[in-house]
Amino acid sequence: MNVLVYTGPGTARGSADWAVRTLRLLATRYDVVPVDAAALAREPWQHTAALLVVPGGRDLPYVEHLSPLGTKAVRDWVNAGGRYLGICAGAYFAAARVDFAAPPSSAATGSTISALQPTHHVPPVSGTRDLGFFPGAARGSVTPGFQYDSDDGARAVEVVLDLGALSSEALPPPPPPLAAGGSAMLRMYFNGGPYFARDDGINVGGGGVVTLATYAGGPEVVPDAVGQPAIVMCDVGAGRAILVGPHIEFGDAAVGSESERVSSDEARHWLFSSILLKLGLEVEAAQPNVRPLPSPFYLSFVNLPSDKPECYDAIRTWLHSVRQHSEVTSGSSFELADTVNKLMFSELSSPHELQPESTDLDEHLVRLYYMPNGAIPALPSATSKFDISRYFEELETCRSARNPATYEFGSYLIYAEVIGSTQTFLEKNVKLSSGMPNGVVCIGSHQFAGRGRGRNSWVSKSGCLQFSIAFAHRDPRSAIFLQYLFSLAVVDAIRTMDGYEV
C-alpha cells in the first residue's frame, strides 16, 4: 500500500521533504510516494492508498489546483474509508472554513491583538473550503510575525498533548519530556498554522471530533488561541482525518536559533507514530530512534589472504583513485562531489577517532570511514543493527568449505545503518564506482529511498536484509540471468539455517 504526499503547487518544499523523510522513517511497511494535483484528479490512486498527507505551504494554491476534480476525489475517498493527514496549510485546506491573517509582532508582548487582525505584509484569507473534514473554522496564525516563503516568523510553540487519547499498546511508553498518563507539554516547530475554533458551535470531544492537543499559553501565542485545539481527529463518513496546526514533520535540525529549539526528535516521532496509528497505519516501534538521513558509512576489508596481494592492491588502488578525483583534501580526509552524493572520506587509525554524528540536513551527504589495514572502523555499539565482525567470520567459514575458495566477492563491505538506497549508492555515483573492486557489497539496515524494479520503490522494513553488490560482467546477453542466480544463492543460504532446511 502507498502513503501519498501531495507535492503540487502551493506546498512548501521544506515541509514536503520533511514529511516524506519522516514517513519513510516511521511507516516502513508502506511505499511513500509524492503526488501532484493531476495525479489526485485523474489517476486511479484510491485503491492502493493507505493515507494521503497534505503538508504545509499555501492553502489558496491548493484550492486553485485541486478543485474541483482533485478535491472531490479526496473527499469521496475519505468518506468511503480513506485516511487524511493535513499539516498547517493542509489543515486549513481540510476545514470547512478558513480565517487567516498574520497578527503583527507586537502580539508577542502580551497585547490583546486578535489572531484575525491583518497586516499589510500578509493579506487576510477567508472563505469556505470544500473538503470540510473539520466542520468548523481553522483560524490563524497562532503566532505573530508570519511571512510567506520565509522562516523568519517561525517559532517553537508549546502544545499540550492528551496522552490518554494518544497512547497505544502498539507504541512504547512516551519518552521524555512526555510523561505517562495525563497531559504533557511538547515544543513544536510552528510557522503560520491554525487553531480549530470551538466557538462555531462545534462539539469538540463529541460528534466525531476529538481534540488530541491544545495550545499552551506563552508570549508567542496570541490570546485567541490559548487553550484551543492544535490537533483534531475527525471521523468523516467511513474514513478519518487528523488535522495538525504545528509542523509535526519538522525535525530538531529544522529550527535555526538555539532559543527556538523544539523537543527531541524521539518525542516528536512518538507523537507522529501515534497519529499514524490513529489513522489505521502500522508503524515500527523501534524505528523512531533512526534518523531519516544517512548515518555514517563504514568500509571494511578484513581476512584477506596474505598470499593474494592483488586483493589488497584492488581496494587501495580504488581508494587512491577516489582521492585523486576529490576536490578538497585535508590530511587523512577528502571530499568527493559525485553524481548523487557528496562523499566525505575519513581514514582512521582507531575506531575511537570517530566524530559525533553530524546534524547536517542533507540526505545526499555521506560520511564514510575506513582504516588503512581494512579493520572495522566502528565500535560494535555504533553498528548495533548489523554485526560486521560476524559477517566476516561467516564469510570465512563458507570459504573454508569450498575448494578452491574465491576472495573476489564479499571481501569489501560498506555498511550503513541508514542509507538512501544501496543500489543508488553503488550504481549512480559515477566517480565512486569508477575503478571499484569487483564484488563490493553495500548493506543498509534501513533504506529511506530504496529502489525496486522499474518505477517501483523498495519498502524497507526493520530487520530485512537489504544489500547491493557491484561486479563486472562482460557478457550483456546473459546479464538478465544474474538476478535468478542471486535469488537461488539467497535460497541456498537460508536453507543452511536451522529450521529452514526444506
N, C-alpha and C positions, 0 to 999 in steps of 0.2 A: 504493500500500500504506500501511497505518496503523502507527504506533507508539503503542501503548496505554499510558497511565499510570494506574495504579489510584489513585483519589482517594476511595475509600469510607471507611467508619468505621474509625478507627484511624490513618489517615495523618496525619502532621504537616503542617500547611499549608505551612510554610516549605520542607520537603523536597520536597513535591509540586510547589509553584510553581517551585522552582529546577530540578527535573527537567524540567518542561515547557519552561522557558525555554532551558535548555542543549540539550535535544534539538532544539528548533526552530532553534537556532543551528547545530548541527553536522549534524543529519540532515535537510538541507533538501530531500531528494528524497522525503520521507515526510510524511504528514499526522499530526501529533502530537495524539492525541485522549484527553482524560480519560475514564475509565470508572468506574462504580461496581460494587458487588457484584452487583446484579441483572442488569446487562448481561453480566458474565462468566458468570453462572449460566444465563441464559435466552436471550440474544440470539446470533445466528449470526455472531460476530465472527471466528472462526478463519480463514476463507478469505481475509480481507483484511488480516490482521495479520502484520507482519514481526517484531514484537518486543512483549513485554509487560514493562513496568517496574513493579515494586512498590517504592515509596520507603520512607523512614524513617517511624517512628511507633510503634505498639504491635503486637506480634505477636498477643496474645490476641484483640483485636477482629478481626484478620484471620481467625483460626481461627473465631471465632463467626459472622461474617457471610458468609464464603466457603464454609465447609463445610456440607454435603458436596458440593453441586452445582457451585459455582464452583471449588473445589479440584480436583475430578475433571475438570472441563472443561480447566483449565490443565494438569494432569498429562498427560492424554491428548493434548492438543495438542502439548506439548513432546516427548513420546515419539514422536509422529508426524512430528517435524521442526521444531517451533516453537522460538522463542528467548525466553529469560527473563533479565532482569536484576534482581537483588534487592539493595537498598541498605539497610544497617543492619537495621531490623525486617523488611524484605523479604528479607534474607539469613537471619535467624533462621527466618523462616516457611518457607524453602525447604530447610532442613537436615532430616536425618532425626530429629534430637533437638535440643532447646533446653535449655540450662542457664544461667540468668541470675540474677545477684544483683549489685547495685552494691557494690563494695568501698568502705569508708569512706575519707575524705580522707587519713587517716594513711598510706595505702599510698604516697602520693606522697613520703613522707620516706625511703623505702628500706626499709620494713619488709617482712616476708615474708608479709603477709596474702594469702590465696588470693583469686583472682578470683571464687570462688564463695561467699565469706563474705557473708551477707545483712546488711542494716542495718534498723533499724526504720522508716526513711524509704521504702525501696523493697523491697516484698516479693519474695521469690525466685520465679522461674518455671522449672519443669522439666517436661519431658514430650516425647513423640514428636510428630512432625508428618507429615502425610500426603503432602506433595509429595516430600520425601526426595531432592531433586536432589543435595545433598551427602550421601554415605552415612555421615555421622558426626555429631558434635555441634558446634553453634555455641555457643560459650561466651563469656560476658561479665559485666560490662562490662570492657573492656580498660583503662579509666581509672577513677580514683576520682571520687566526688562526683556521680555521675549523679542527676538528678532528673527525674521525669516532667513533661511540659508546661513545660519550662524550659530555657534555655540556660546556666543558672548552672554546670552541670557540664561544659559544652563545653570541649574542648581542641584544640590543634593538635598532632597526633601525627605523628611521622616514620615513614614506611614505606619499605622497601627494594624498589624495582621491579626485576624481572628484565627488563632491556631486550632481552635476546636473545629472550625469549618474546613481548614486546610489540611490538617493532619490525616494520615492514612496508614493502614497496616502495610501497604506496599512501599512505604518510604521509611528510611531510618529516622530516628528522633531528630527534631530541629536542632541544627548546630548553633553555636554562639554566633551572634548575640541573642539569638532567639532562645526562649525557654519553653520547656514542655508545659502545655496547658495554658489556658487563658489567652492573654494578648501579648504581643511583643512588638517592639519598635524595629524598623529596618530603614536605613538611609538608602535612598534610591536616586538614580540619575533622572533628572526631570528637565524638560525643555518645551514648555508651552502646552502641556497636556490638560485634560479636563477633570472636573469632578462631575458626579452624576447626581443631578438635583433631586432632592427629596420633596421640594416644595411644589411639584407638579401633580400632587395627589397620587403619586406612585407609592404603593405599599412595598417599600424595600424591606425584604425579610419575609415577604409573603407574596402570593400571586405569581410565583415563578421567578422572582428576582431576589437574589441573595447577595448581601454585602460580604466580601471576603477581606476587605481592608478599607480603612478610612484615613484621612489626612490628619496628622497631629498639628498642633499649633506651632508657633515659632515666627520669627521676624520675616522669613522668606515666603510665608503662606498668607495670601490675602484673607481677611476675616470671613468673607462669604464661604470659603472652602473648608474652614476648620471644622472637623468632625463629619464632613460629608464623605460619601463613598469614593474611594480611589480605585477599587477593583470590584466589579459586579459580575455575577454569574446569572445568566438569563436563560430560562427554558423557552425554546421557540418551536412550537409545534412538537414534532418528534425529535428535534435537534437541540443544540445548546450553543450559546455564545458566551464568551468571557471577554469583557472589555476592561482595559487597563490604562489608567492615566499616566503613571510613571513609565519609564523605559526599563522593563524587566530584562530586556535582552542585552543591555549595555554592561560590559564588564568594568572592573575596577580601573583598568588601564585607560578607559574611555573618558574619564573625568580628569581634566587637566590639573587644576591647582590643588595643593595639599589641603586647603581649607574646605574643598568641596568633595573630599573623599567619600565614597559610598561604602556600604557594608561589604563584607568579604564576598568573594565570588561563591564560596561554599554556601553561604546563607541565601544568596540570590538564586543559585542553582536549585536549592531545596524548594524555594518558592515557585520557580519556573516548573520544576518537576511536578509539584503539587497541582499546578494549573493544568498541566498536560494530563495528569491522571483524572482530574475533574472533567476533562474533555474526552475521556474514554480511551486515551492512548496508553500504551505500555512504555515504561521508562526503565532504564537500567539504574538500579540503586547505587551501584559503585561508580557510575560514570561521572557524577558531579565533581569528583576530585581530579578529573583530567581536563587539561586546558584545551580549548578549541583552536589552538595554534600549534605549530610544530614544536615538539620537545627536542632536547639535544639528540644528535645522531652520534653513534659510536661505531667506529671502524675497527675490526679485529681480524687478525690472521695468524692464529696460534697453531701449534702442532704441525707446521710444515716440515717435511723431512729434510734433514741436513744434507742428504745425498742428492737433493733436487734443487740446486741453487736457482734454476730457472723460475721456480715458483716465487721466491723472494724477489728475483730480478723483475718479474712482471709487475708486481704491486708497487715496487719502488720506482720503476720507470714511469708508471702511470702517475704516481703522486708528484714526481718531478715534472712531468708534462703539465699537470694541473697547475702547479706553482708557476710554471713558465707563462701560462695564459692569464695569471692573476693580475689584477690592476693595482692592488695595494699589498705590499709585503712588509711585515714588521717582525724581525726575529724569527720565531718559530710559528708565526701566524701569517695567513694570507687570505685574501678575499677574491672571490671569483663571481662576477656577474654573468650568469648563464641565461639561457633562453627562458626558463620558468622560475628558477630560484636564484637568490643571491646566497652564495655559499661562503661561510666563514670557517676556514680550516684552522685548527689549533693542534700543534704537536706537543704532547705532554711527556714528561719524564716519570710522572706518577699520577694515579687517579686522584690523589688528594689535591692536585692542582686545578681541578675543575672549578669553574667560576659559578656563582649562583645563577639560576635561570633568569634570562632577560625578560622584561615585560614589554618588549617591542610589539606593537600591534601590527604585525606583518606576517600574513600566512605564507608568504613566499621566502621568508628569511630562514635559513638553515644553518645551525651551528654544528659542525662536525669535528669530533675529537678522535685522535688516534695516538698511538705510541710507536716510535720507530721500530721497535722489535716485534710489533704486532700484538702485544699483550692487550688484554681487555682494559680500555681506558676509563672504566667506570667502576665504582664500588657496587656490590650487589644491591644495596639499598636504592641506588639510582635506576636500577632496571628490575624492579620488583615484579613486573608482569611477564618477564621473559628471562630465563636462566641462561645467560650466554655461555658460562662455563660448561653447563651440562650439554648444551648444543654441541660444543666441540668434543666433549667426551663421547657422546653418542655417535658423532661422525667418525671418530677414530675407531670405535667398536665395529661399526659397519664396514669400514675399510679393511680392518684386520681380518674380516671373514671373507674377503674377496681376493682372488689371485688371478691376474695382477690387480693391485689397488690403483685407483685413479685419484689424483690430487687436484684435478683441474676444477671440479665443481664443488661449491660449498666451502672452500677453504677461506674465502674472503667474505666476511659478513659485515653488513651495515644494518644496525638496529636502531629504531626509534620507537619510543612508547606511543607518541602521537605523530602522525605523518599525514600529509595531504593524500597522496597516492603513491604506493611503492612503484607501480608501473610508470607513472608520470615522472617520478624522480629519476629512474634509470633511463627511460627512453627519450624524454623530451629535453633534458639538459644536454645540449649538443657538445659543449666543451667538456663536461664531466664524462660523458660516455665515450668520447674520442680516446682511443687507446686503453679503455678499461679492460682489465684482465678478463679472460673468458671464465664464466662461472661465478661472477659476483652475485651474492644473494642479498636482497634487501627485505627486511622483515619489519612490520609495524604491528603493534598491539591494537592500535585504533587508527582507522583512516577516516578523515572528515571530508575527503573528496575522492573516494575510491571510484575506479573506472571498471565497468563491465564491458561485455561485447556490444558492438555497435554504439548506440547512444545511451545504453543502459548505465545506471550508476551501480556501484558495488556497495550494498548495505553492510556496514561494519559493526557487527555485534561484538560485545565484550566476550573474550575467550575464544574467538575464531582464529584460525591460522590464516594469516594474510601475508603473502610474500610474492616477490617477483625475482626472476633470475635472468641475468644477461649472459648471452653466449653467442658465438659466431657460428652461423650455419650457412654453408656455401651453396647449397642447392635449393633455390627458391621453390622448385616444383614439389618438393617433399615437406616444405615448411608447415603446411596445414596439418600434417600428421603428428607434429610435435606436441600439440595440445592433448592428443589422445595418449601419447606415450607418458606425458606427465601425469595425466589422470590415472593411468594404470599404476604408475610408480607410487602415487599417493595411496591408492587402494592397497597395494602390497605392503606399504609401510604401516598402515592402520592394522592390517591383519597380523602383524608381528606383536601386537599388544594383547595382553591377557584379556580374554573375553570377547575378542574380535576376530578370532581365527577363521570363522566361517564366512 
